[in-house]
Amino acid sequence: MALLPRERCDTDGIDGAAEVAGAMVDGTTRARAAKAGYPLAEALRRCDGHGFFAALGDQIVTGPTLTNVNDLRAILIR
């Protein structure tokens, strides 16, 4: 059985009109958000991914990379 890497990142450097390309998430994200006073459930209710990850300092800002990377992941589990 192959183990999948826990971290992944691919980006074209921007997300729509925002300079933020994405964000990093790991096993500490929810607890750090709660400690910062911005619980995950509240961010989801408000549809506020940008504010949520900005509050945690977990946004990825690369600037335009001038590449075209698709936002699709497919994982086959047998």
PyMOL commands that set and color helices and strands:
alter all, ss='L'
color gray80, all
select helices_A, chain A and resi 29-35+40-46+49-56
alter helices_A, ss='H'
color red, helices_A
select strands_A, chain A and resi 22-23+59-60
alter strands_A, ss='S'
color yellow, strands_A
deselect
rebuild
show_as cartoon
